[in-house]
Amino acid sequence: MAIAAGRVIGKQQSNSEPSWYQILIDDLRVARRDAGWSQRTLAGRIGADAQTIKRLEKGVGSVTTLTAAMAALDFRMSGLGPGKNLAEQLSGIRRRRRMSVLQVAQKTGLSPNTIASLERGGGTVDSLLRLLSTLAPKARRRAPERAYWGDGDKQDRDSRFTPSEFMAGIYEAFGAIDIDPCANLLSPVIAHHRILLSEGGDGLSDDWFGRLAFVNPPFSELLKWLRRAHDQWRAGNVETVVCLVPVRTDSSWFHETLSADADIFLLQGRVRFLNSHGTGQHTPFSLMVLTLGATAEQRELYATLTRGFWLQR
């Protein structure tokens, strides 16, 4: 395959028509820009350099780098079928099509060893795209998460602060908050430590610590923060995590991973959040309190303090 004008062009595609390769790589670039990140920012998130991301956005690099970038951007794909990761999805697609590695090699022009490497999570982006164009030609970027507070400014939508009266039940049931990893200077949440983006901190890359973390994340990046919370809890960096988030349970990751570890309290009624001007506004959607590592006693006490109920495991 060739690279023309900074875009990957499939061997059998004319330069006048966007190829399957080009569309997917362009979608990755769009996802980065939608997040407001430069190539250098994305590189820092995955422990690479800016030149690596520049090459990746031309379809050049390793699958390991690509999957790390996709995870950082919450770039999810439809049309691949079930699987905990891309490697499992590739293997699953081939088996569902009842094709052997040798048969796929003959159709794609890739070697059997290359296909086996891709099904283990290795290989190059070029090889991956050639494989996907044969096994999953309809695979595309899944639609990004929806905005919640209408079509207003994204920063305004994400700068909503949990009211003090709601936090009173959190403090009483779960105790003092050791760390607020997505804090804002205007937030009334009381925590011993806060990670502030305005001061150079980044809760999506900085390690969390302490007994209790409280997470009221930017809702436009909901899954990123839930994944981060789960990772930090599983790593033992925090003993308990309490998240206040929208009731969004449609992702495969939620069903396959998070639901096995989380306890969920469905809130009755709407929480009246505060904006940066101190004005209250109810959420136009339902919320839940999602906990990791909370004790039965803590959950029982919270249920007596707040309207709603815990879902049965």
C-alpha positions as CSV (number, residue, x, y, z in Angstrom):
1,M,0.0,0.0,0.0
2,A,1.1,3.6,-0.6
3,I,0.8,6.8,1.4
4,A,-0.4,9.8,-0.6
5,A,-0.9,13.4,0.7
6,G,-0.6,12.1,4.3
7,R,-3.3,9.5,3.9
8,V,-3.2,5.8,3.5
9,I,-4.5,4.6,0.2
10,G,-5.4,1.0,-0.4
11,K,-3.7,-0.8,-3.3
12,Q,-6.8,-1.3,-5.3
13,Q,-8.4,2.1,-4.6
14,S,-8.1,5.1,-6.9
15,N,-6.7,8.3,-5.5
16,S,-10.0,10.0,-6.1
17,E,-12.0,7.7,-3.7
18,P,-11.4,7.4,0.0
19,S,-10.3,3.9,0.8
20,W,-11.4,1.8,3.8
21,Y,-7.8,2.3,5.2
22,Q,-8.1,6.1,4.8
23,I,-11.5,6.4,6.5
24,L,-10.4,4.5,9.6
25,I,-7.2,6.3,10.1
26,D,-8.9,9.7,9.4
27,D,-11.5,8.7,12.1
28,L,-8.6,8.2,14.6
29,R,-7.3,11.7,13.8
30,V,-10.8,13.2,14.1
31,A,-11.2,11.5,17.5
32,R,-8.0,13.1,18.7
33,R,-9.0,16.5,17.6
34,D,-12.5,16.1,19.0
35,A,-10.8,15.5,22.4
36,G,-8.9,18.7,22.0
37,W,-5.6,17.0,22.0
38,S,-2.5,17.7,20.0
39,Q,-0.4,14.8,18.8
40,R,2.0,15.5,21.6
41,T,-0.7,15.3,24.2
42,L,-1.9,11.9,22.9
43,A,1.7,10.7,22.8
44,G,2.1,11.7,26.4
45,R,-1.0,9.8,27.4
46,I,0.3,6.5,26.0
47,G,4.0,7.0,26.8
48,A,5.1,7.6,23.2
49,D,6.6,10.6,21.3
50,A,4.8,13.0,19.0
51,Q,6.5,11.5,15.9
52,T,5.0,8.1,16.7
53,I,1.5,9.6,16.7
54,K,2.3,11.5,13.5
55,R,3.3,8.3,11.8
56,L,0.3,6.4,13.3
57,E,-2.0,9.0,11.7
58,K,-0.5,8.1,8.4
59,G,-1.2,4.4,8.9
60,V,2.4,3.5,10.0
61,G,3.3,1.9,13.3
62,S,2.5,-1.0,15.6
63,V,-0.8,-2.4,16.6
64,T,0.3,-2.0,20.2
65,T,0.6,1.7,19.7
66,L,-2.7,1.9,17.8
67,T,-4.7,0.0,20.5
68,A,-3.1,2.2,23.2
69,A,-4.2,5.3,21.3
70,M,-7.7,3.9,20.8
71,A,-8.0,3.2,24.5
72,A,-6.8,6.7,25.5
73,L,-9.3,8.3,23.0
74,D,-12.1,5.9,23.9
75,F,-12.1,5.1,20.2
76,R,-14.4,2.1,19.9
77,M,-15.3,0.2,16.7
78,S,-18.5,-1.4,15.6
79,G,-18.7,-4.3,13.2
80,L,-16.0,-6.5,14.9
81,G,-18.2,-8.7,17.1
82,P,-17.6,-9.7,20.7
83,G,-14.2,-9.9,22.4
84,K,-12.4,-8.4,25.4
85,N,-9.8,-6.8,23.1
86,L,-9.0,-6.3,19.4
87,A,-6.9,-9.5,19.2
88,E,-9.8,-11.6,20.5
89,Q,-12.2,-9.9,18.0
90,L,-9.9,-10.7,15.1
91,S,-9.7,-14.3,16.0
92,G,-13.4,-14.5,16.6
93,I,-14.3,-13.0,13.3
94,R,-12.1,-15.5,11.5
95,R,-13.6,-18.4,13.3
96,R,-17.1,-17.2,12.7
97,R,-16.3,-17.1,9.0
98,R,-15.0,-20.6,9.4
99,M,-11.7,-19.7,7.8
100,S,-8.3,-21.1,8.7
101,V,-5.3,-18.9,9.1
102,L,-4.0,-20.2,5.8
103,Q,-7.2,-19.3,4.0
104,V,-7.1,-15.8,5.4
105,A,-3.4,-15.5,4.4
106,Q,-4.3,-16.4,0.8
107,K,-7.1,-13.8,0.7
108,T,-5.1,-10.9,2.3
109,G,-1.6,-11.6,0.9
110,L,-0.3,-11.7,4.5
111,S,1.8,-14.5,5.9
112,P,0.2,-17.0,8.3
113,N,2.8,-15.9,10.9
114,T,1.6,-12.2,10.5
115,I,-2.0,-13.2,11.0
116,A,-1.1,-15.3,14.1
117,S,0.8,-12.3,15.4
118,L,-2.2,-10.0,14.9
119,E,-4.5,-12.4,16.7
120,R,-2.1,-12.1,19.7
121,G,-2.2,-8.3,19.7
122,G,1.0,-7.8,17.7
123,G,1.8,-6.8,14.2
124,T,1.8,-3.6,12.2
125,V,-1.1,-1.2,11.5
126,D,-0.6,-1.8,7.8
127,S,-1.1,-5.6,8.3
128,L,-4.1,-5.0,10.6
129,L,-5.9,-2.8,8.1
130,R,-5.3,-5.3,5.3
131,L,-6.7,-8.0,7.5
132,L,-9.8,-6.0,8.6
133,S,-10.5,-4.9,5.0
134,T,-11.0,-8.6,4.3
135,L,-12.6,-9.9,7.5
136,A,-14.6,-6.9,8.6
137,P,-15.0,-4.4,5.7
138,K,-18.0,-2.8,7.5
139,A,-16.0,-2.1,10.7
140,R,-16.2,1.6,11.6
141,R,-15.7,3.9,14.5
142,R,-18.6,3.7,16.9
143,A,-20.4,7.0,17.4
144,P,-18.8,9.1,20.2
145,E,-20.7,9.4,23.5
146,R,-23.6,11.8,23.3
147,A,-23.6,15.2,24.9
148,Y,-25.9,15.5,27.8
149,W,-26.8,19.2,28.4
150,G,-27.8,20.0,24.8
151,D,-25.7,21.8,22.2
152,G,-24.0,24.3,24.5
153,D,-20.3,24.7,25.0
154,K,-18.6,21.5,26.0
155,Q,-16.6,23.1,28.7
156,D,-19.8,24.5,30.3
157,R,-21.5,21.1,30.1
158,D,-18.5,19.4,31.8
159,S,-18.1,22.1,34.5
160,R,-21.0,21.0,36.7
161,F,-20.4,20.6,40.4
162,T,-21.9,18.2,42.9
163,P,-24.0,20.2,45.5
164,S,-22.9,20.1,49.1
165,E,-26.3,18.7,50.3
166,F,-25.8,15.6,48.0
167,M,-22.2,15.2,49.3
168,A,-23.3,15.1,52.9
169,G,-24.7,11.5,52.4
170,I,-21.4,10.5,50.7
171,Y,-19.3,11.7,53.6
172,E,-21.5,10.1,56.2
173,A,-21.8,6.7,54.5
174,F,-18.3,6.3,53.1
175,G,-16.2,8.6,55.2
176,A,-13.7,11.4,54.4
177,I,-12.6,11.6,50.8
178,D,-8.8,11.1,50.3
179,I,-8.6,12.1,46.7
180,D,-10.7,13.8,44.1
181,P,-8.9,12.9,40.8
182,C,-11.0,15.1,38.5
183,A,-11.3,18.2,40.8
184,N,-12.1,21.7,40.0
185,L,-11.2,24.8,42.0
186,L,-14.9,25.8,42.1
187,S,-16.2,22.4,43.2
188,P,-17.6,22.2,46.8
189,V,-16.4,18.6,47.2
190,I,-14.1,18.3,50.3
191,A,-11.1,16.1,49.7
192,H,-7.7,15.8,51.4
193,H,-6.0,15.8,48.0
194,R,-7.2,17.0,44.6
195,I,-5.8,16.5,41.1
196,L,-6.4,19.8,39.3
197,L,-6.0,20.0,35.5
198,S,-5.6,23.8,36.0
199,E,-2.4,23.1,38.0
200,G,-0.9,20.6,35.6
201,G,-2.4,17.5,37.1
202,D,-4.2,14.8,35.1
203,G,-6.3,12.2,36.9
204,L,-6.3,10.1,33.7
205,S,-2.6,9.6,33.9
206,D,-1.5,10.5,37.4
207,D,-1.8,7.7,39.9
208,W,-4.5,7.9,42.6
209,F,-3.9,7.1,46.2
210,G,-5.6,6.9,49.5
211,R,-8.5,5.1,51.1
212,L,-11.4,6.7,49.3
213,A,-11.6,8.4,45.9
214,F,-14.7,10.4,44.8
215,V,-15.2,10.7,41.1
216,N,-17.7,13.1,39.5
217,P,-16.1,13.1,36.0
218,P,-16.7,15.2,32.9
219,F,-19.7,13.4,31.4
220,S,-18.4,13.8,27.9
221,E,-15.5,11.5,28.9
222,L,-17.5,9.1,31.0
223,L,-16.1,5.8,29.9
224,K,-12.5,7.0,30.1
225,W,-13.0,8.0,33.8
226,L,-14.8,4.8,34.7
227,R,-12.0,2.7,33.1
228,R,-9.4,4.8,35.0
229,A,-11.3,4.3,38.3
230,H,-11.5,0.6,37.7
231,D,-7.8,0.3,36.8
232,Q,-6.7,2.3,39.9
233,W,-8.9,0.3,42.2
234,R,-7.8,-3.0,40.7
235,A,-4.1,-1.9,41.1
236,G,-4.7,-1.3,44.8
237,N,-3.9,2.4,44.6
238,V,-7.2,3.2,46.3
239,E,-9.3,1.0,48.6
240,T,-12.7,2.4,47.6
241,V,-14.0,4.4,44.7
242,V,-17.4,6.2,44.7
243,C,-18.5,7.6,41.3
244,L,-21.5,9.9,40.5
245,V,-22.3,9.2,36.9
246,P,-25.1,9.0,34.4
247,V,-27.0,5.7,34.1
248,R,-25.2,4.5,31.0
249,T,-24.9,0.7,30.9
250,D,-24.8,0.1,27.1
251,S,-21.1,-0.4,26.5
252,S,-19.7,-3.9,26.2
253,W,-16.9,-3.0,28.6
254,F,-19.5,-2.1,31.3
255,H,-21.2,-5.5,30.8
256,E,-18.0,-7.6,30.5
257,T,-15.8,-6.0,33.0
258,L,-17.1,-3.2,35.3
259,S,-20.4,-4.9,36.2
260,A,-18.5,-7.8,37.7
261,D,-16.8,-5.6,40.3
262,A,-19.2,-2.6,40.8
263,D,-22.1,-2.0,43.1
264,I,-24.7,0.4,41.7
265,F,-27.2,2.6,43.5
266,L,-29.9,4.0,41.3
267,L,-30.8,7.5,42.5
268,Q,-34.5,8.5,42.7
269,G,-35.1,12.0,41.2
270,R,-32.6,14.3,39.6
271,V,-29.5,15.9,41.2
272,R,-29.4,19.7,41.0
273,F,-25.8,20.4,39.9
274,L,-24.2,23.8,40.1
275,N,-22.6,25.5,37.1
276,S,-19.5,27.8,37.2
277,H,-21.8,30.8,38.0
278,G,-23.2,29.1,41.1
279,T,-26.6,28.5,39.4
280,G,-28.4,25.2,40.0
281,Q,-29.7,23.1,37.2
282,H,-31.1,19.6,37.4
283,T,-29.6,17.0,35.1
284,P,-31.8,16.0,32.1
285,F,-31.0,12.4,32.7
286,S,-30.9,9.8,35.5
287,L,-27.8,9.3,37.7
288,M,-26.3,6.5,39.7
289,V,-23.7,6.1,42.4
290,L,-21.3,3.4,41.3
291,T,-18.9,2.0,43.9
292,L,-15.9,-0.2,43.8
293,G,-14.7,-1.8,47.1
294,A,-17.5,-0.4,49.3
295,T,-18.5,-2.5,52.3
296,A,-21.9,-3.9,52.9
297,E,-22.2,-1.6,56.0
298,Q,-21.4,1.5,53.9
299,R,-23.9,0.6,51.2
300,E,-26.6,-0.1,53.8
301,L,-26.0,3.2,55.5
302,Y,-26.1,5.1,52.2
303,A,-29.4,3.6,51.3
304,T,-30.9,5.1,54.5
305,L,-29.6,8.5,53.7
306,T,-30.4,8.8,50.0
307,R,-33.5,8.1,48.0
308,G,-33.0,5.2,45.6
309,F,-31.9,1.5,45.8
310,W,-28.9,-0.7,45.3
311,L,-29.1,-3.1,42.3
312,Q,-28.7,-6.8,43.2
313,R,-25.5,-8.3,41.9
